[in-house]
């Protein structure tokens, strides 16, 4: 089997409402690039990358000479062909490699008639648990999705997600409002769901002093971990020294050198593995093995997935014996998807691992066309800006918070 071509299509898939985070916002849609790798036996493998637009489509097309004639079984050779570690200092192809690796694994699985998790050593679980992933948000444009700003609104949102999807772990994406106010919101979650586990992630925008105070204030709660309260391995190490709550990261341990540094000088206890950030599913499996050896916890990180990347997260979660934390997913905030059969469904806070050949998902061509047209109509958006605060931009550590007393107006 040899690769004969590659196609890339950028889509914009609506969210139920714009989601706020410490660096800006998701502006009511996810912009993703769908990758299709064609082989000489007529099979097509699927991949997905965050962001996109004309530049991403052109960048993937520019990789055609690297891919044509390559055997998709030869993934280690492909890694160096596309993302040689020295050359990648200049061409930043890690996320592109990930999307193409997804597609090659999909091709190999389809060719052999087996699911991707069988290519990775075989599954040890049939479904993967997920956290609720709660965001402060603007009201939805449909007029039916309310804002999430106050502790009461946050608890109501979490309760709705728990009733619909069965979540027993709740992660609050913070770093939007002042830390003291977000602590009040976090306490409200703990009081409303005393039997559930909690996580807080302000995306590293707290100062060291604020991070330490927040960590101290939540020590008695039923926490999974405190994720990226401050920036950098050294900042995290200083917080970790003063709290019994486990610390986690998805920002400063995203490659093997950083993982080695964290092994030698422990700054975090849990590494969130992202199939895109790490350059593919296989790299995450390798990293999880290192974490297992040195008694680091692992979870599966979400970078704003559609159904293709969610499938990669499910196959990864299926094969990791040391996956002791529920995975993250933005997925339940989507109002649609690009895969046949519609979005994956939660049951008791879990999603079943696909059992079909390859990634186990198929493109819904009508949906791809619809969302590609929506992208052409709306275009992209700056991830690191908030449409409700013109001229604002984030600092690290931040001192310019959104006003919790000001209602969030539909955009």
Secondary structure, 3 states (H helix, E strand, C coil): CCEEEEEEEEEEEEECCCEEECCEEECCEEEEEEEEEEECCCCEEEEEEECCCHHHHHHHHHCHHHHCCCCCCCHHHHHHHHHCCCCHHHHCCHHHHHHHHHHHHHHHHHHHCCEHHHHCCCCCCCEEEECCCEECECCCCCCCCCCECCHHHHHHHHHHHHHHHCCCEEEEECCCECHHHHHHHHHHHHHHCCCCEEEEECCCCCCHHHHHHHHHHCCCCCEEEEECCCCCHHHHHHHHCCCCCCEEECCCCCCHHHHHHHHHCCCCCEEEECCCCCCCHHHHHHHHHHHHHCCCEEEECCCCCCHHHHHHHHHHHHHCCCECCCECCCHHHECCCCECCCCCCCECCEEECCCCCECCCCECHHHHHHHHHHHHHHCCCCCCCCCCCCCCCCCCCCCCCECCCCCCCCC
